[in-house]
Amino acid sequence: MDKAYAAALWKIVEGGATPKSAVKTLREALAARGRTGLLPRISKAFARLASRAEVKSAVVLKIAREKDEKTSLKEARTLLANESIRPSEVKTSIDENLIGGWRLEGRELLHDVSYKKQLLDIYENVSGR
Amino acid sequence: MDKSIVQKIIKEIEHFVPKTDTEHVGRVTSVGDGVVAIDGLSRAVMGEIVEFEETAGKTLAKGMDPPAGGAGVLYGLILNLEEDEVRATILGDSARVNEGMMVKSTGRILSVPSGDGLLGRVVSALGEPLDGKGPFKKTTMMPVERESYGVIDRKSVSVPLQTGIKAIDSMIPIGRGQRELIIGDRSTGKTTIAIDTIINQKNEPEDKRPICIYVAIGQKESKTARIVAQLMEADAMKYTIVVDAPASAPAALQFLAPYAGVAMGEYFMDKGRDVLVIYDDLSKQATAYRQLSLLLRRPPGREAYPGDIFYLHSRLLERSARLSDEKGGGSLTALPIIETQDGDVATYIPTNVISITDGQIFLDSSLFNKGIRPAIDVGISVSRVGSSAQTKAMKSVAGTLRLVLAQFRELEAFMQFAQDLDKTTAERIESGRRMVEVLKQRNGSPLPIEKQVAVLYAADQKFFADVATARVSEVEKSLIEFLDGQHSKELAEIKNTGVISDKLKTALNRALAEFRLAHRELFAINK
């Protein structure tokens, strides 16, 4: 129930309503149904939706070492352009497990050219896993 | 390290071309009871296979370690496409999946390997080897879900599929391409009939011998192991594939196993071969599908089964066919098994499958308890298309069998109240009793068709009339040995021509008389 109300609130705001008026409409609707007690749970569900949306829209470039940032961004430029992602939208994070290369995650896409991935592919081919 | 391994690694590195494709991904938002909700994957299609990325965030060394709960890549099968998420079932250990895990789209519909390399092997519902004999030699991938052949591509059932069981081959004949349901309570001999049928295919010439696929759904591992051992002992594994989705396997695999089995069979059918697929049993598959559907929050219907439960079985059994000559003339015969509760065939799943199949073999627990085995209730068992596939020889000896048995059952009930019986009635009862004895058969001992015909011919000629009821089986056994040893020419003629000519009748009558003369002591009931 709380998830459905949170999703409805999200849609109202996405539809162009101001957050204040959207919350007011929701409060009135809940009061009319005698369900104002749901508000704290709706708030939590809304926060979850927001964080999920943030994760969904975020684009992260993972690199193994800080010094690889420039070259990785350069290499990823064509890919970013193809997916209509501006370089300024890309957040960079360090993942030492990658060993080298880079990995771009976000907007339902994954482009992995890390050394770890390539070594794992070789290992799988050799071992037949 | 072994030099060959070093060479292999060097070769692999030299020829390695890194994959630079961009993959379409989503993330697990919730996981429980073998079902995951995935955020993203907006371009996924129904029935698509997705891959769980278990190596993310791990070091290379940890990524190379086989994960706890099973080695190999972990896959999921998309079963629900919702407005803002995708629901998939995990084809493996759910404990390997956690919230936030990345899920990759593969763009592939589930398929399983098939081919001669699978013969003699025990495989999972995903086509992975389970028998520890290593990878398969040469296989072709076959889609698990495929549309069945249409009317133009099919032809009528006309070639018999011999089960080796006298009661079935004589009264409920099965043709290649037919779907014959085996139905009955627990422990009434359903699996035995199926296994005997597989074993009996050994008697077929190699070029016409059907490839057998036994699909164990929700069975105990010990039972499947026993069946495999029995098939091995009978030298039947060389033309058999066992697909095992045991009771301990996730519901998704139990639901998929019959489709995997039929997909493997279709490979051989498309090549013009005959195939026999046994689904043991579809009640358990329906239960697994109900579990999955409820977890996927699909609306429950009658007995909490989902609305498409009929389609679950109809689309599976429709894939059985006898193909036209243009399509290679192959066939796929299905023997689905359904377990009833307290002999009730009128419940939801049994009535569904009865209406889909071309007949049913009903096993009665009361007959089983009386010692009549196989415990086939001839009265309600039927084969709707098999009679056109029955050989003339069998037709000629089994024509009146059903009537004789029906009359016997009627009189048997009447006999409990009657004191004095007239001579004709008494004779009918005695003849019925002997016929019941003749039709009894031990498990694991299917009889080739020519021997069945010879025995039933003898019964039709009142050969057993002077034999004590308790000794009918013994006499029958001796008769078969006698015919096998001294009249193999006549048996071969029945097998090759499929007809009992007048000349052959005379020869058989002479053989029966010879046997009678040599074994007078067995025919001494009235003396």
Interface residues (C-beta under 8 A of the other chain):
Chain A: A7 R52 V55 K56 L79 E83 D95 N97 I99 E105 E108 L109 L110 H111 D112 V113 K116 K117 Q118 L119 L120 D121 I122 Y123 N125 V126 G128 R129
Chain B: I5 K8 I9 E12 I13 F16 P18 K19 T20 D21 T22 E23 H24 V25 G26 R27 T29 D39 G40 L41 S42 R43 T55 G57 K58 T59 L60 G63 M64 P66 A71 G72 V73 D84 M102 K104 P135
